[in-house]
Amino acid sequence: MEQREQLEKTLKPHWVWAIAFGSAIGWGSFVLPADWIAMAGPIGVMLGLSIGAVLMIIIGVSYGFLIKIYPVTGGGFSYAYLGFGRNHAFFCGWFLTLGYMSIVALNASALALLGKFLIPEIVDVGRLYSVAGWDVYLGEIVVASVALILFALINIRGGSFSGKSQFVFCVLLIIAAVAVVGGMLLAPSTSFSNLEPLFKPGVSSWAAVLSIVAIAPWAYVGFDSVPQAAEEFDFSPAKAFTLIVLALAMAAVHYSALVMATALAMPWTELVGQSPVWGTGEMVQATLGNLGLAALALALLMGIATGLNGFYIATSRLMFALGRAGVLPSIFGQLHSKYRTPTAGILFTCGLCLVAPWLGREALLWVVDMAATGVAIAYFYCCAVAYKCFKWSEQGAGKHYEGCVSPFKKFLSLLGAISSLSFLGLLLIPGSPGFLSGPSWIALLIWTALGLILYATRRHIFHRKSKKELDHLILASDDV
């Protein structure tokens, strides 16, 4: 039987929580509140994100169960193989790779955006060209590229080092964010009356809320970094679900707090009418001065760091699982001789994302818009597989796993699968609140075409492996 490379068990529970929480909030909670408020109104955003978090927790039930019975890296790829076989696994793994990798690129571009706001004299240097109305500067390309390379090196150094770093980043983020939100709430110039109208005028309240629910797979993507790291747990996999719930609940509170803090400073209709470069930053600076802006900048910097670090971990582990199974070339399934990290996946992610800063921020947003499609596909597979594994009763047909007889959890896994399909519908059905834009569809079709090319070139390798071999390589099991 082919030798199976094994990741080392170095990750502690609070590090894994930090990977999930930090990845789930990243830069978006600090940069996008004004954009979201323009879509749905402040209460519409908070309701949409809260509903999204509840749906993610329901989906998390399935992840927690599958991590417990198969604590292997690969996440949706591994689970799709478990439930539906190799072709479904390829399909799920390819689109999940898209979702993860695009967020690495966007976090790097967010760092350049922070630089444009704080130190424009350094970042806005060397204008090169425009893409979709966004001016691309050499300075911002350098900033984003340095960040990508730095976090690639951090991840190459080992899971333990990147896990410790993630926890420190999260602690600093929370301290700075609490200071900013507390300052905005207590400032004499802010008012809750600025939250009115509560929803976006001209559209129904539910349409406004659903437009935010549609982006929940993207807003909370990162909690599913937990199964990507499952092979490296130095604790019982049974704790995974608790860590997922804690990460999602804190992420929902954090998102809502930043949305509220942004809208408190002035009537939000006036704010979004100004089309600010960084709405939250401008409101905090106007209310709390440069000290408040410095605290917000620190929180954003840590959010970017947690996003970069967390998705480097998730992307490289997913590519490691794909390489180990033969979907990608075998080099992706090998580990660094000293640090025991999936170096090929880290370097490939870094190299591909280094192209992104040259495309301009608007082009990246098209990619991220359709990246939610990739993660929603993975969520569906996970819930569908869990539904197959859970049993209504002891008399249920098929193989039983410990704790699998649970009508309530089987119902939740079904609800999670339906929710995942609903997310896809909101993104892909014309007329839906979250329907993808034309450029996003083009990006999605390009990624699909690349996947078909990869499948055509690797199919003979992936398919010549027997089921027993793939069970061993993907699930670390000789009896599935």
C-alpha positions as CSV (number, residue, x, y, z in Angstrom):
1,M,0.0,0.0,0.0
2,E,1.2,3.5,-0.9
3,Q,2.9,5.3,2.1
4,R,0.6,8.0,3.6
5,E,2.3,11.2,4.7
6,Q,1.0,12.3,8.1
7,L,0.8,15.8,9.5
8,E,2.1,16.2,13.1
9,K,-0.3,16.7,16.0
10,T,0.8,20.1,17.3
11,L,-2.3,22.3,17.4
12,K,-3.9,23.1,20.8
13,P,-7.6,23.9,21.3
14,H,-7.3,27.7,21.7
15,W,-5.1,27.8,18.6
16,V,-7.7,26.0,16.6
17,W,-10.4,28.3,17.9
18,A,-8.2,31.3,16.8
19,I,-7.8,29.8,13.4
20,A,-11.6,29.5,13.0
21,F,-12.5,32.8,14.5
22,G,-9.7,34.8,12.9
23,S,-10.4,33.3,9.5
24,A,-14.2,33.9,9.8
25,I,-13.9,37.7,10.4
26,G,-10.6,38.6,8.7
27,W,-10.5,42.0,7.1
28,G,-14.2,42.1,6.0
29,S,-15.6,43.1,9.4
30,F,-13.5,46.3,9.4
31,V,-13.6,47.2,5.7
32,L,-17.0,46.3,4.5
33,P,-19.6,47.6,7.1
34,A,-20.4,50.7,5.0
35,D,-20.9,48.6,1.8
36,W,-23.2,46.1,3.6
37,I,-25.2,49.0,5.2
38,A,-25.7,50.4,1.7
39,M,-27.1,47.0,0.7
40,A,-29.5,46.4,3.6
41,G,-29.5,49.2,6.2
42,P,-27.8,48.7,9.6
43,I,-30.4,46.4,11.2
44,G,-30.8,44.5,8.0
45,V,-27.1,43.7,8.1
46,M,-27.1,42.7,11.7
47,L,-30.2,40.5,11.2
48,G,-28.7,38.9,8.1
49,L,-25.4,38.2,9.6
50,S,-27.1,36.8,12.8
51,I,-29.3,34.5,10.7
52,G,-26.2,33.5,8.7
53,A,-24.4,32.6,11.9
54,V,-27.2,30.4,13.1
55,L,-27.3,28.6,9.7
56,M,-23.5,28.1,9.9
57,I,-23.8,26.6,13.4
58,I,-26.4,24.2,12.0
59,I,-24.0,23.3,9.2
60,G,-21.3,23.1,11.9
61,V,-23.2,20.1,13.5
62,S,-22.3,18.1,10.5
63,Y,-18.7,19.2,10.5
64,G,-18.3,18.4,14.2
65,F,-19.6,14.9,13.7
66,L,-17.5,14.1,10.7
67,I,-14.4,15.5,12.3
68,K,-15.0,13.2,15.3
69,I,-15.2,10.1,13.2
70,Y,-12.6,11.0,10.6
71,P,-10.1,13.6,12.0
72,V,-8.2,14.0,8.7
73,T,-7.3,17.0,6.7
74,G,-9.2,17.8,3.5
75,G,-12.5,18.9,5.0
76,G,-15.2,19.0,2.3
77,F,-13.0,17.0,-0.1
78,S,-12.5,14.1,2.3
79,Y,-16.2,14.1,3.3
80,A,-17.4,14.2,-0.3
81,Y,-15.3,11.2,-1.0
82,L,-16.6,9.4,2.1
83,G,-20.2,9.9,1.1
84,F,-20.3,10.1,-2.7
85,G,-17.0,8.9,-4.2
86,R,-14.0,10.2,-6.0
87,N,-15.7,12.3,-8.7
88,H,-17.7,14.3,-6.2
89,A,-14.6,14.7,-4.1
90,F,-12.7,16.2,-7.0
91,F,-15.6,18.6,-7.8
92,C,-15.9,19.7,-4.1
93,G,-12.2,20.0,-3.5
94,W,-11.6,22.1,-6.6
95,F,-14.3,24.7,-5.8
96,L,-13.3,24.8,-2.1
97,T,-9.7,25.5,-3.2
98,L,-11.0,28.5,-5.2
99,G,-12.9,29.8,-2.1
100,Y,-9.9,29.6,0.2
101,M,-7.2,30.9,-2.2
102,S,-9.3,33.9,-3.3
103,I,-9.6,35.0,0.3
104,V,-5.8,34.8,0.8
105,A,-5.5,37.2,-2.1
106,L,-8.2,39.5,-0.9
107,N,-6.7,39.8,2.6
108,A,-3.4,40.9,1.0
109,S,-5.2,43.5,-1.0
110,A,-7.0,44.7,2.2
111,L,-3.6,45.5,3.7
112,A,-2.8,47.7,0.7
113,L,-6.2,49.4,1.2
114,L,-5.3,50.1,4.8
115,G,-2.0,51.6,3.6
116,K,-3.9,53.8,1.1
117,F,-5.9,55.2,3.9
118,L,-3.2,55.6,6.6
119,I,-0.1,56.3,4.6
120,P,-1.2,57.3,1.0
121,E,2.1,59.1,0.4
122,I,3.9,55.7,0.5
123,V,1.3,53.3,-0.9
124,D,-0.1,55.6,-3.7
125,V,3.2,55.7,-5.5
126,G,3.9,54.7,-9.1
127,R,0.5,54.6,-10.7
128,L,0.5,51.9,-13.4
129,Y,-3.0,51.6,-14.9
130,S,-6.7,51.2,-14.0
131,V,-8.8,48.1,-13.8
132,A,-12.6,48.5,-13.7
133,G,-12.1,52.1,-12.5
134,W,-9.6,51.2,-9.7
135,D,-6.2,52.7,-10.0
136,V,-3.4,50.2,-9.5
137,Y,-0.2,51.6,-7.8
138,L,3.2,49.9,-7.6
139,G,3.3,50.9,-3.9
140,E,0.2,48.8,-3.0
141,I,1.5,45.9,-5.1
142,V,4.7,45.9,-3.0
143,V,2.8,46.1,0.3
144,A,0.4,43.2,-0.6
145,S,3.3,41.1,-2.0
146,V,5.5,41.5,1.1
147,A,2.5,40.4,3.2
148,L,1.9,37.3,1.1
149,I,5.6,36.3,1.2
150,L,5.9,36.9,5.0
151,F,2.9,34.7,5.9
152,A,4.0,32.0,3.5
153,L,7.3,31.9,5.5
154,I,5.4,31.8,8.8
155,N,3.4,28.9,7.6
156,I,6.4,27.0,6.3
157,R,8.0,27.2,9.8
158,G,5.3,24.8,11.1
159,G,1.8,24.4,12.3
160,S,2.7,25.1,15.9
161,F,4.4,28.4,15.0
162,S,1.4,29.5,12.8
163,G,-1.1,28.4,15.5
164,K,0.6,30.4,18.3
165,S,0.8,33.4,16.0
166,Q,-2.9,33.2,15.1
167,F,-3.9,33.2,18.8
168,V,-1.8,36.3,19.6
169,F,-3.2,38.0,16.5
170,C,-6.8,37.2,17.7
171,V,-6.2,38.5,21.3
172,L,-4.8,41.8,20.0
173,L,-7.7,42.1,17.5
174,I,-10.3,41.6,20.2
175,I,-8.7,44.1,22.6
176,A,-8.5,46.8,19.9
177,A,-12.0,46.2,18.6
178,V,-13.6,46.4,22.0
179,A,-11.8,49.7,22.6
180,V,-13.1,51.1,19.3
181,V,-16.7,49.9,19.7
182,G,-16.8,51.1,23.4
183,G,-15.5,54.5,22.4
184,M,-18.1,54.9,19.6
185,L,-20.9,53.9,22.0
186,L,-19.8,56.3,24.7
187,A,-18.8,59.3,22.5
188,P,-21.2,62.2,23.0
189,S,-21.5,62.9,19.2
190,T,-22.8,59.5,18.3
191,S,-26.5,58.6,18.4
192,F,-28.7,55.5,17.9
193,S,-31.0,57.7,15.8
194,N,-28.4,57.6,13.1
195,L,-29.3,53.9,12.6
196,E,-32.6,55.0,11.0
197,P,-34.1,54.0,8.6
198,L,-33.3,50.5,10.0
199,F,-33.5,48.8,6.6
200,K,-32.6,50.0,3.1
201,P,-35.4,52.2,1.7
202,G,-37.1,51.1,-1.5
203,V,-36.8,47.3,-0.9
204,S,-38.7,45.0,1.4
205,S,-37.1,44.3,4.7
206,W,-36.8,40.6,4.0
207,A,-35.1,41.2,0.6
208,A,-32.6,43.4,2.4
209,V,-31.9,40.8,5.0
210,L,-31.6,38.0,2.4
211,S,-29.1,40.0,0.4
212,I,-26.8,39.7,3.5
213,V,-27.7,36.1,4.3
214,A,-26.6,35.3,0.8
215,I,-23.0,36.3,1.6
216,A,-22.9,34.4,4.9
217,P,-20.9,31.5,3.3
218,W,-18.3,34.0,2.5
219,A,-18.6,36.1,5.6
220,Y,-18.1,33.1,7.9
221,V,-15.9,31.0,5.7
222,G,-13.0,30.1,8.0
223,F,-14.8,28.1,10.6
224,D,-14.4,25.2,8.2
225,S,-10.6,25.6,8.6
226,V,-11.2,23.4,11.7
227,P,-11.5,20.2,9.7
228,Q,-8.6,21.2,7.5
229,A,-6.5,21.2,10.7
230,A,-8.1,18.1,12.2
231,E,-5.2,15.9,11.5
232,E,-3.0,18.2,13.6
233,F,-5.1,18.3,16.8
234,D,-3.2,17.4,19.9
235,F,-6.6,17.0,21.7
236,S,-9.8,14.9,21.2
237,P,-11.6,15.6,17.9
238,A,-14.8,15.5,19.9
239,K,-14.1,19.1,21.0
240,A,-14.2,20.4,17.4
241,F,-17.9,21.2,17.4
242,T,-17.6,23.3,20.5
243,L,-14.7,25.3,19.0
244,I,-16.8,25.9,15.8
245,V,-19.8,27.2,17.8
246,L,-17.6,29.5,19.9
247,A,-15.9,30.9,16.8
248,L,-19.1,31.5,14.9
249,A,-20.9,33.1,17.9
250,M,-18.0,35.5,18.6
251,A,-17.7,36.3,14.9
252,A,-21.4,37.2,14.7
253,V,-21.1,39.5,17.7
254,H,-18.0,41.1,16.3
255,Y,-19.5,41.7,12.8
256,S,-22.7,43.3,14.3
257,A,-20.7,45.5,16.7
258,L,-18.6,46.9,13.9
259,V,-21.6,47.6,11.8
260,M,-23.3,49.4,14.6
261,A,-20.2,51.4,15.4
262,T,-20.0,52.5,11.8
263,A,-23.6,53.7,11.6
264,L,-23.6,55.5,15.0
265,A,-21.4,58.4,13.9
266,M,-23.8,60.0,11.3
267,P,-27.0,59.2,9.5
268,W,-26.0,56.1,7.5
269,T,-27.8,57.3,4.3
270,E,-25.5,60.3,4.3
271,L,-22.5,58.0,5.0
272,V,-23.1,55.6,2.1
273,G,-24.0,58.5,-0.2
274,Q,-20.5,59.8,0.1
275,S,-19.0,56.5,-1.2
276,P,-16.2,56.6,1.3
277,V,-12.9,54.8,0.7
278,W,-13.1,53.2,4.2
279,G,-16.4,54.1,5.8
280,T,-15.6,52.6,9.2
281,G,-12.2,54.3,9.3
282,E,-13.6,57.7,8.4
283,M,-16.4,57.5,11.0
284,V,-14.0,56.4,13.8
285,Q,-11.5,59.1,13.0
286,A,-14.2,61.8,12.9
287,T,-15.5,60.6,16.2
288,L,-12.5,59.4,18.2
289,G,-9.7,61.2,16.5
290,N,-6.4,59.7,15.5
291,L,-6.1,57.6,18.7
292,G,-9.4,55.8,17.8
293,L,-8.2,55.4,14.2
294,A,-4.9,53.9,15.5
295,A,-6.9,51.3,17.6
296,L,-9.1,50.5,14.6
297,A,-6.0,50.2,12.3
298,L,-4.4,47.8,14.8
299,A,-7.6,45.7,14.9
300,L,-7.8,45.7,11.1
301,L,-4.1,44.8,10.8
302,M,-4.7,41.8,13.1
303,G,-7.8,40.9,11.2
304,I,-5.8,40.8,8.0
305,A,-3.1,38.8,9.7
306,T,-5.6,36.2,11.0
307,G,-7.2,36.0,7.6
308,L,-3.9,35.5,5.8
309,N,-2.5,33.1,8.3
310,G,-5.8,31.1,8.7
311,F,-6.4,30.7,5.0
312,Y,-2.8,29.8,4.2
313,I,-3.3,27.0,6.8
314,A,-6.7,25.9,5.2
315,T,-5.5,26.2,1.6
316,S,-2.2,24.4,2.0
317,R,-3.9,21.5,4.0
318,L,-6.6,21.1,1.4
319,M,-4.0,21.0,-1.4
320,F,-2.0,18.5,0.7
321,A,-5.0,16.2,0.9
322,L,-5.6,16.6,-2.8
323,G,-1.9,15.8,-3.5
324,R,-1.9,12.8,-1.2
325,A,-4.9,11.4,-3.0
326,G,-3.4,12.0,-6.5
327,V,-5.8,14.7,-7.6
328,L,-2.8,17.1,-7.7
329,P,0.8,16.2,-8.5
330,S,2.5,14.1,-5.8
331,I,4.7,17.0,-4.7
332,F,1.6,18.6,-3.0
333,G,1.2,15.5,-0.9
334,Q,4.7,15.8,0.6
335,L,5.9,17.5,3.7
336,H,8.9,19.7,4.5
337,S,11.8,17.5,5.7
338,K,12.4,19.7,8.8
339,Y,9.2,21.6,9.6
340,R,6.7,18.9,8.4
341,T,4.5,21.4,6.7
342,P,2.8,21.1,3.2
343,T,5.3,23.5,1.7
344,A,4.3,23.0,-2.0
345,G,0.7,24.1,-1.2
346,I,2.0,27.1,0.7
347,L,4.4,28.2,-2.0
348,F,1.8,27.6,-4.8
349,T,-0.8,29.6,-3.0
350,C,1.7,32.4,-2.4
351,G,2.8,32.4,-6.1
352,L,-0.7,32.4,-7.5
353,C,-1.9,35.1,-5.1
354,L,1.1,37.3,-6.0
355,V,-0.6,37.9,-9.3
356,A,-3.7,39.2,-7.6
357,P,-2.4,42.7,-6.5
358,W,-1.7,43.5,-10.2
359,L,-5.4,43.0,-11.1
360,G,-6.8,45.8,-8.9
361,R,-9.3,45.5,-6.1
362,E,-12.5,45.5,-8.2
363,A,-11.3,42.5,-10.1
364,L,-10.6,40.7,-6.8
365,L,-14.0,41.5,-5.5
366,W,-15.5,39.7,-8.6
367,V,-13.5,36.6,-7.6
368,V,-14.6,36.8,-3.9
369,D,-18.3,37.3,-5.0
370,M,-18.2,33.9,-6.7
371,A,-16.0,32.3,-4.1
372,A,-19.0,32.0,-1.8
373,T,-20.2,29.5,-4.4
374,G,-17.3,27.2,-3.8
375,V,-17.7,27.2,0.0
376,A,-21.5,26.7,-0.3
377,I,-20.8,23.6,-2.4
378,A,-18.5,22.2,0.3
379,Y,-21.1,23.0,3.0
380,F,-23.7,21.0,1.1
381,Y,-21.5,18.0,0.7
382,C,-20.5,18.0,4.3
383,C,-24.2,18.1,5.5
384,A,-25.3,15.6,2.9
385,V,-22.6,13.1,4.0
386,A,-23.5,13.7,7.7
387,Y,-27.2,13.1,6.8
388,K,-26.2,9.7,5.3
389,C,-24.1,8.8,8.4
390,F,-26.7,9.8,11.1
391,K,-29.4,7.3,11.7
392,W,-33.0,7.8,12.7
393,S,-32.9,4.6,14.8
394,E,-30.8,1.6,15.6
395,Q,-32.6,-0.2,12.8
396,G,-31.2,2.2,10.2
397,A,-29.4,0.5,7.3
398,G,-25.7,0.9,6.7
399,K,-22.7,1.3,8.8
400,H,-23.1,2.7,12.3
401,Y,-20.6,5.1,13.9
402,E,-20.4,6.0,17.5
403,G,-23.1,8.6,18.3
404,C,-24.6,8.4,14.9
405,V,-28.1,7.3,16.1
406,S,-29.6,10.8,16.6
407,P,-32.8,11.8,14.9
408,F,-32.3,15.4,15.9
409,K,-28.8,15.6,14.4
410,K,-30.0,13.9,11.3
411,F,-32.7,16.5,11.0
412,L,-30.1,19.3,11.5
413,S,-27.8,17.8,8.9
414,L,-30.8,17.8,6.5
415,L,-31.6,21.4,7.4
416,G,-27.9,22.3,6.8
417,A,-28.0,20.7,3.4
418,I,-31.1,22.6,2.5
419,S,-29.6,25.8,3.8
420,S,-26.5,25.3,1.7
421,L,-28.6,24.8,-1.4
422,S,-30.5,28.0,-0.5
423,F,-27.2,29.9,-0.3
424,L,-26.3,28.5,-3.8
425,G,-29.8,29.6,-5.0
426,L,-29.4,33.1,-3.7
427,L,-26.1,33.3,-5.6
428,L,-27.0,31.5,-8.9
429,I,-30.7,32.0,-9.5
430,P,-31.4,35.2,-11.6
431,G,-33.3,37.8,-9.7
432,S,-32.1,36.5,-6.3
433,P,-30.8,39.2,-3.9
434,G,-27.3,37.8,-4.0
435,F,-27.2,36.9,-7.7
436,L,-23.6,37.0,-9.1
437,S,-22.6,39.9,-11.3
438,G,-21.5,39.3,-14.9
439,P,-17.7,39.6,-14.1
440,S,-18.2,37.1,-11.2
441,W,-19.9,34.6,-13.6
442,I,-16.9,35.0,-16.0
443,A,-14.5,34.3,-13.2
444,L,-16.5,31.3,-12.1
445,L,-16.6,29.8,-15.6
446,I,-12.9,30.3,-16.0
447,W,-12.3,28.4,-12.7
448,T,-14.7,25.7,-13.9
449,A,-12.8,25.4,-17.2
450,L,-9.5,25.1,-15.4
451,G,-11.0,22.4,-13.2
452,L,-12.1,20.4,-16.2
453,I,-8.6,20.7,-17.7
454,L,-7.1,19.4,-14.4
455,Y,-9.6,16.6,-14.3
456,A,-8.8,15.5,-17.8
457,T,-5.0,15.5,-17.2
458,R,-5.2,13.8,-13.7
459,R,-8.2,11.5,-14.1
460,H,-6.1,8.5,-15.1
461,I,-3.9,8.8,-12.0
462,F,-6.8,9.5,-9.6
463,H,-9.0,6.7,-11.0
464,R,-6.3,4.0,-11.2
465,K,-6.1,4.0,-7.4
466,S,-8.3,1.4,-5.9
467,K,-11.0,2.3,-3.3
468,K,-8.9,0.6,-0.6
469,E,-5.9,2.8,-1.5
470,L,-8.0,6.0,-1.5
471,D,-9.7,5.0,1.8
472,H,-6.2,4.8,3.2
473,L,-4.8,8.0,1.7
474,I,-7.9,10.2,2.2
475,L,-9.5,8.9,5.3
476,A,-6.6,7.0,7.0
477,S,-8.8,4.0,7.0
478,D,-8.6,0.5,5.6
479,D,-12.2,-0.3,6.4
480,V,-14.7,2.3,5.3
